[in-house]
Every structure is written in C-alpha cells, then in structure tokens.
Amino acid sequence: MLGRIGAGGMGTVYLARREGAATQVTLKTINPDLLDNINLLRRFQRESEVLSLVSGAYTARVFDAGVDDGRPYLAMELLDGRPLDAHLE
C-alpha cells in the first residue's frame, strides 16, 4: 500500500501497487470494526461481484477480490480524475 485515498462509513480506499508490477491500483477494504457485521460483508461481496461484471470507459476494472487475513478487499483499476465533490461544487 502506498497511501490512503479516502474513507467512508463502510471502508477505506488505498492507493496500492501490485507486487512486482509498476501499475498502481485502488484497494478497497472493510473497516476492521465492521468485520462481524454479516449483512455488510454480504453487501461488500455483492458489490465485488457486480463490479466485476461491469465494463466501460467510465468504470474501473476489477483486478482481484478476496479475503486476506480475515479482511475482504477489492482491487480495482486506478482512474485518474477529480473527486465527485469537486465536480458538484
């Protein structure tokens, strides 16, 4: 992991690099204090499944999803752009 990009109620998104690769990716994880919430874990799993089915110019590709050391993660393409709140202002 190279740094934190952002966080929300469910999890944290990091800037990361795959081991042995130059390409940077985003890595989304569930906050550790929420790992006992089965409904949230199911929602995260469903999000991973749905995102892996979507493709397009404005959608980040899913590279990998799984669980590492008991913590679910979702590795996605890093898209260059401004945050949504910057566009809304």
LINFEN-V920975 format. One record per residue. N is the residue number from 0. SS is DSSP state (a for helix, b for strand, c for the rest). PSI is psi in whole degrees, -180 to 180 (999 if undefined). OMEGA is omega in whole degrees, -180 to 180 (NA if undefined). Layout:
BEGIN
<<N,SS,PSI,OMEGA> <N,SS,PSI,OMEGA>>
END
This chain:
BEGIN
<<0,c,139,-177> <1,c,-19,-180> <2,b,169,-179> <3,b,130,178> <4,b,-43,-178> <5,b,177,-180> <6,b,158,178> <7,c,-165,-178> <8,c,-29,-175> <9,c,-35,-173> <10,b,-168,-179> <11,b,144,178> <12,b,130,-178> <13,b,155,167> <14,b,130,-176> <15,b,168,176> <16,b,132,176> <17,c,141,-180> <18,c,128,179> <19,c,7,-179> <20,c,155,178> <21,c,-18,-176> <22,c,133,176> <23,b,148,-180> <24,b,169,170> <25,b,144,-180> <26,b,113,-180> <27,b,134,179> <28,b,158,174> <29,b,141,178> <30,c,137,-177> <31,a,-34,-178> <32,a,-6,-180> <33,a,4,-175> <34,c,-15,178> <35,c,2,179> <36,c,99,-175> <37,a,-36,179> <38,a,-40,178> <39,a,-39,177> <40,a,-40,177> <41,a,-42,179> <42,a,-43,178> <43,a,-42,178> <44,a,-45,180> <45,a,-41,177> <46,a,-44,179> <47,a,-44,-179> <48,a,-46,-178> <49,a,-45,-180> <50,a,-32,180> <51,a,-17,179> <52,a,-17,-175> <53,c,139,174> <54,c,155,179> <55,c,170,-177> <56,c,-24,-175> <57,c,19,-178> <58,c,132,179> <59,c,133,176> <60,c,143,176> <61,b,125,179> <62,b,-35,-175> <63,b,153,174> <64,b,149,180> <65,b,-156,180> <66,b,131,178> <67,b,121,180> <68,c,39,178> <69,c,4,-177> <70,b,117,178> <71,b,148,177> <72,b,161,177> <73,b,116,179> <74,b,124,-176> <75,b,163,175> <76,b,140,175> <77,c,117,179> <78,c,133,179> <79,c,132,178> <80,c,177,179> <81,c,152,176> <82,c,151,-179> <83,a,-41,-178> <84,a,-27,176> <85,a,-36,177> <86,a,-34,-177> <87,a,-25,178> <88,c,999,NA>>
END
